[in-house]
């Protein structure tokens, strides 16, 4: 069970402290709002607490001012259309705690979205008239662990503003202490990823787990939820030459997030990439297992990245993956994210081998420029003698999450 403690920063941005896999972490309510906004949950299993079905036609407009969190949403409840506002909370009881029950501004709320299931004896939210508001519980519908969603939120925060005011605290530490700190943080992150990968394999099986992970990673932050839906609707065996990617894209047109997406990350482009990959290598999950059997899993973590990469032949292994596994369909930082967010954690979960050193010293994928610049400022990367590595980048992001938690508390 996950223990939670709600901390009221303010009524529009409360946070909850909860017990994660490797210790407590803090989650802001805005993260739950983003899950709803981006529909980053399984819509096929959406069911209200009273048993009625729910279909989300539109999540509504995110309201960052006073009043309900989302305006003018369109949902189908038990087969009947409902148009109105949506309020998002951690718990159903937060509705009354925030004073919404007597507030006329919330009279048009048609759906109450909560993260956690109702506690024993807990009643759903009520309108001023005493009428119960339909309630959706998100936690059983989520594709990923809460720590994953929180990490994505941290990435967006760092991208949006200069966070050196936080990172400057690290500059006061001696370099060896800094290296040990971020290595420990990176190891926590690695263990979390392996744990999530194991859950995914247990739920889907090896090949389907890789299929889902690959499409999710190709979706990047904006379209990963929509890509997971595609993976469920179109299993790996359907990605043959006969598959019409235009039809796949069109069927999900209401799910794609296109604002702020670079042309190279356009979901249709990524669907075409994956189609070419699977058409050229339809048995690629078996290929991953064969490659995994050849990967070293010695402990090179304390070795400088330049030396470790040479000793572990990472440049050659990267070229081999790009050509033999991916058939030259995917490259650049997206390849590196595929390796670090998908292939290595899934291989570790399936085989029981510890690939942490490979993951740590692997090439940095898609991270904000602020992270790259900060690693250089801290002396953790300085060109050829100490190239940027994935482990320090993830360790820095994990440390930043701790800072956000302290600031919220």
C-alpha positions in Angstrom: 0.0 0.0 0.0 1.1 3.5 -0.8 0.9 5.9 2.2 0.0 9.5 1.5 0.0 12.7 3.5 -1.6 15.8 1.9 0.3 19.0 2.4 -1.8 22.1 1.6 0.5 24.5 -0.3 -2.6 26.3 -1.5 -6.0 25.1 -2.8 -4.9 25.3 -6.4 -1.6 23.5 -6.0 -1.6 21.1 -3.1 0.9 18.4 -2.8 0.9 14.9 -1.3 3.8 13.0 0.3 3.7 9.3 -0.5 5.9 6.3 0.0 7.6 5.3 -3.2 9.5 2.2 -4.1 12.8 3.5 -2.6 11.6 6.1 -0.1 9.1 8.9 0.2 8.6 11.4 -2.6 6.2 14.4 -3.1 3.8 14.8 -5.9 2.0 18.0 -6.8 -1.6 18.0 -7.7 -0.7 19.6 -11.0 0.8 16.3 -12.0 -2.6 14.6 -11.6 -4.2 17.4 -13.6 -1.7 16.8 -16.4 -2.5 13.1 -16.4 -6.2 14.0 -17.0 -5.3 16.7 -19.5 -3.1 14.4 -21.6 -5.4 11.4 -21.0 -2.3 9.5 -19.9 -4.4 6.6 -18.6 -6.2 3.6 -20.0 -9.5 4.9 -21.4 -10.9 1.5 -22.2 -11.1 0.6 -18.5 -12.5 3.9 -17.3 -15.4 3.3 -15.0 -17.0 5.5 -12.3 -17.2 4.6 -8.7 -21.0 4.0 -9.1 -20.3 1.4 -11.9 -21.3 3.6 -14.9 -19.0 3.7 -17.9 -17.1 6.8 -18.9 -15.9 7.9 -22.3 -13.8 11.1 -22.5 -14.6 13.1 -25.6 -12.7 16.2 -24.4 -10.9 16.8 -21.2 -11.8 20.5 -21.3 -9.7 23.7 -21.1 -7.1 23.7 -18.3 -8.1 26.5 -15.9 -5.0 27.9 -14.2 -7.0 30.6 -12.3 -9.7 30.2 -9.7 -12.6 27.8 -9.9 -12.8 24.3 -11.4 -9.6 22.8 -12.8 -11.0 22.2 -16.3 -13.8 24.1 -18.2 -16.2 22.9 -20.8 -15.2 19.2 -20.8 -17.3 16.7 -22.8 -17.8 13.2 -21.4 -20.2 10.3 -21.9 -21.4 8.9 -18.6 -23.4 5.7 -18.9 -24.0 6.4 -22.6 -25.3 10.0 -22.0 -23.4 13.1 -22.9 -22.4 15.5 -20.2 -20.8 18.9 -20.8 -19.4 21.0 -18.0 -16.4 21.4 -15.6 -14.0 18.8 -14.1 -12.3 19.1 -10.7 -9.2 17.1 -9.9 -8.0 16.1 -6.4 -5.9 13.5 -4.7 -8.8 12.2 -2.6 -12.6 12.5 -2.8 -12.6 14.2 0.6 -10.5 17.1 -0.7 -13.7 18.4 -2.4 -15.2 19.3 1.0 -11.8 20.2 2.6 -11.3 22.8 -0.2 -14.8 24.3 0.4 -16.2 23.4 -3.0 -19.4 21.9 -1.6 -20.8 25.3 -0.8 -19.2 27.3 -3.6 -21.4 28.4 -6.5 -18.4 28.5 -8.8 -18.5 24.6 -8.8 -22.1 24.2 -9.7 -21.3 23.2 -13.2 -18.9 20.4 -12.3 -20.0 17.2 -14.1 -17.0 15.0 -13.1 -14.8 14.6 -10.0 -11.4 13.1 -11.0 -9.4 11.7 -8.0 -6.1 9.9 -7.9 -6.7 7.5 -5.0 -9.7 5.2 -4.4 -12.3 6.2 -1.9 -11.4 5.1 1.7 -13.8 2.9 3.6 -16.9 4.9 4.4 -15.8 7.9 2.3 -18.6 9.4 0.2 -18.4 11.0 -3.2 -18.4 14.8 -3.6 -21.7 16.6 -3.5 -23.1 19.6 -5.2 -24.7 22.4 -3.2 -28.0 20.8 -3.9 -26.8 17.6 -2.3 -26.6 15.7 -5.6 -23.6 13.3 -5.8 -21.0 14.1 -8.5 -19.8 11.3 -10.7 -16.3 10.2 -9.6 -13.5 8.7 -11.6 -10.5 7.1 -9.8 -7.3 7.3 -11.8 -4.8 5.2 -10.0 -5.9 1.8 -11.3 -5.9 3.2 -14.9 -2.4 4.6 -15.0 0.1 3.2 -17.5 3.1 4.0 -15.3 4.1 4.4 -11.6 3.5 7.8 -10.0 7.2 8.4 -9.7 7.4 8.2 -13.5 4.8 10.9 -13.9 6.5 13.1 -11.3 9.8 12.7 -13.1 8.2 13.9 -16.4 6.8 16.9 -14.5 10.3 17.8 -13.3 11.6 17.6 -16.8 9.0 20.1 -18.0 9.8 22.5 -15.1 13.5 22.4 -15.8 12.8 23.0 -19.5 10.5 26.0 -18.7 12.9 27.9 -16.5 16.5 28.3 -15.3 16.9 26.1 -12.2 20.6 26.9 -11.5 19.4 28.5 -8.3 18.7 24.9 -7.1 21.7 23.3 -8.8 24.1 25.9 -7.4 23.7 24.2 -4.1 25.5 21.2 -5.6 28.5 23.4 -6.7 29.5 23.8 -3.0 30.2 20.1 -2.7 33.6 18.6 -3.4 33.6 16.8 -6.8 34.0 13.3 -5.3 31.1 13.8 -3.0 29.0 15.1 -5.8 29.8 12.1 -8.0 28.9 9.7 -5.2 25.6 11.6 -4.5 24.4 11.6 -8.1 25.6 8.0 -8.7 23.4 6.9 -5.7 20.5 8.9 -7.1 21.0 7.4 -10.5 21.0 3.9 -9.0 17.7 4.5 -7.3 16.3 5.6 -10.7 17.7 2.5 -12.3 16.1 0.2 -9.8 12.8 2.0 -10.2 12.9 1.5 -14.0 13.8 -2.2 -13.6 10.9 -2.6 -11.2 8.5 -0.9 -13.6 9.8 -3.0 -16.5 9.2 -6.2 -14.5 5.6 -5.2 -13.8 5.1 -4.5 -17.5 6.5 -7.9 -18.5 4.4 -9.7 -16.0 1.3 -7.9 -17.3 2.0 -8.1 -21.1 4.7 -10.8 -21.7 8.1 -10.1 -23.2 7.4 -9.2 -26.8 4.3 -7.1 -26.0 6.2 -5.3 -23.2 8.9 -4.3 -25.7 6.3 -3.3 -28.3 4.5 -1.0 -25.8 7.7 0.5 -24.5 9.1 1.2 -27.9 6.0 3.0 -29.1 5.7 4.9 -25.8 9.3 6.1 -26.1 8.9 7.1 -29.7 5.9 9.3 -28.6 8.3 11.4 -26.4 6.6 13.3 -23.5 3.8 14.8 -25.5 2.4 11.7 -27.2 3.5 8.7 -25.1 0.0 8.1 -23.7 -1.5 8.1 -27.2 1.3 5.8 -28.4 0.4 3.3 -25.6 -3.2 3.3 -26.8 -1.9 2.5 -30.4 0.3 -0.3 -29.0 -2.8 -1.9 -27.4 -5.0 -1.6 -30.4 -2.3 -2.8 -32.9 -0.2 -5.7 -31.5 3.3 -6.3 -32.8 2.2 -9.0 -35.3 0.0 -6.4 -37.1 2.9 -4.1 -38.0 3.5 -5.8 -41.3 3.9 -4.2 -44.7 0.2 -4.2 -45.1 -0.4 -1.9 -42.1 -1.7 1.5 -43.1 0.0 4.0 -40.7 -2.2 6.8 -42.1 -5.3 4.9 -40.8 -3.6 4.3 -37.4 -2.8 8.0 -37.1 -6.3 9.1 -38.2 -8.1 6.7 -35.8 -6.3 8.5 -32.9 -6.6 12.0 -34.2 -8.3 13.3 -31.1 -5.5 12.0 -28.8 -2.4 13.5 -30.5 -0.7 16.5 -28.9 0.8 18.5 -31.7 1.4 21.9 -30.0 5.1 22.4 -29.3 6.1 19.2 -31.1 9.1 19.4 -33.4 8.6 18.0 -36.9 11.0 15.1 -36.2 8.8 14.1 -33.2 5.5 14.4 -35.0 3.5 11.2 -34.1 2.8 10.3 -37.7 6.6 10.5 -38.4 7.3 8.2 -35.4 4.5 5.8 -36.5 6.1 5.5 -39.9 9.6 5.0 -38.3 8.3 2.1 -36.1 6.5 0.6 -39.1 9.7 0.5 -41.1 11.6 -0.9 -38.2 9.2 -3.8 -37.5 8.8 -4.5 -41.3 12.5 -4.8 -41.6 13.0 -6.8 -38.3 9.6 -8.4 -37.3 11.2 -10.6 -34.7 13.0 -7.8 -33.0 12.1 -8.7 -29.4 13.9 -12.1 -29.9 16.8 -10.1 -31.3 16.9 -8.0 -28.2 17.2 -11.1 -26.0 20.1 -12.4 -28.2 21.9 -9.1 -27.9 21.3 -9.0 -24.1 23.1 -12.3 -23.7 26.2 -10.6 -25.2 26.1 -7.5 -23.0 28.6 -7.3 -20.1 27.2 -6.7 -16.7 30.4 -6.0 -14.7 30.5 -3.1 -12.3 32.3 -0.2 -14.1 30.3 2.5 -12.3 33.3 4.0 -10.5 35.3 4.1 -13.7 35.4 7.5 -15.6 32.9 7.4 -18.4 35.6 7.9 -21.1 37.4 4.8 -19.9 34.3 2.8 -19.3 32.9 3.4 -22.7 36.1 2.3 -24.3 36.3 -0.8 -22.1 32.7 -1.7 -22.7 32.8 -0.9 -26.4 29.8 1.3 -26.1 30.3 3.2 -29.4 30.5 -0.1 -31.3 27.5 -1.5 -29.4 25.5 1.6 -30.2 26.3 1.3 -33.9 25.3 -2.4 -33.8 22.0 -1.6 -32.2 21.3 1.1 -34.8 22.1 -1.1 -37.8 21.3 -4.7 -36.7 18.4 -4.2 -34.4 16.8 -1.0 -35.6 17.8 -1.4 -39.2 18.9 2.2 -39.4 15.3 3.5 -38.9 15.9 5.3 -35.6 19.0 7.2 -34.5 20.3 10.1 -32.5 19.0 10.8 -29.0 15.8 8.9 -29.6 17.9 5.7 -30.0 19.6 6.5 -26.7 16.3 7.0 -24.9 15.1 3.7 -26.4 18.1 1.9 -24.9 18.0 3.5 -21.5 14.3 3.8 -20.9 13.3 0.6 -22.6 15.8 -2.0 -23.7 18.2 -2.1 -20.8 15.6 -2.0 -18.0 13.4 -4.7 -19.7 16.5 -6.9 -20.3 17.5 -6.5 -16.6 14.0 -7.4 -15.5 13.8 -10.4 -17.8 17.3 -11.9 -17.4 18.1 -10.9 -13.8 21.4 -9.4 -15.0 22.5 -6.0 -13.6 23.2 -3.6 -16.6 23.5 -0.6 -14.4 27.0 0.3 -15.5 26.0 0.1 -19.2 22.9 2.3 -18.4 25.0 4.7 -16.3 27.7 5.3 -18.9 25.4 5.2 -21.9 25.0 8.3 -24.1 22.7 11.1 -22.9 19.3 11.0 -24.7 16.7 13.7 -24.7 17.2 15.9 -21.7 16.8 19.7 -21.3 19.7 21.8 -22.3 19.7 23.1 -18.7 20.7 19.6 -17.5 23.6 19.4 -20.0 24.8 22.9 -19.1 24.5 22.2 -15.4 26.6 19.0 -15.6 29.3 21.0 -17.4 29.2 23.8 -14.7 29.5 21.2 -11.9 32.5 19.6 -13.5 30.7 16.3 -14.2 31.2 16.7 -17.9 34.0 18.5 -19.8 34.2 17.2 -23.3 36.4 14.3 -24.3 38.0 13.5 -20.9 34.6 13.2 -19.2 31.8 13.1 -21.7 28.2 13.6 -20.7 26.7 10.3 -19.5 23.1 9.1 -18.9 23.7 8.3 -15.3 24.7 11.7 -14.1 21.8 13.3 -16.1 19.3 11.0 -14.4 20.9 11.4 -11.0 20.7 15.2 -11.4 17.0 15.0 -12.3 16.4 12.8 -9.3 18.1 15.2 -7.0 16.0 18.0 -8.5 12.9 16.1 -7.6 14.0 16.0 -4.0 14.5 19.8 -4.1 11.0 20.3 -5.5 9.7 18.1 -2.6 11.5 20.2 0.0 10.2 23.4 -1.6 6.6 22.1 -1.6 6.8 20.9 2.0 
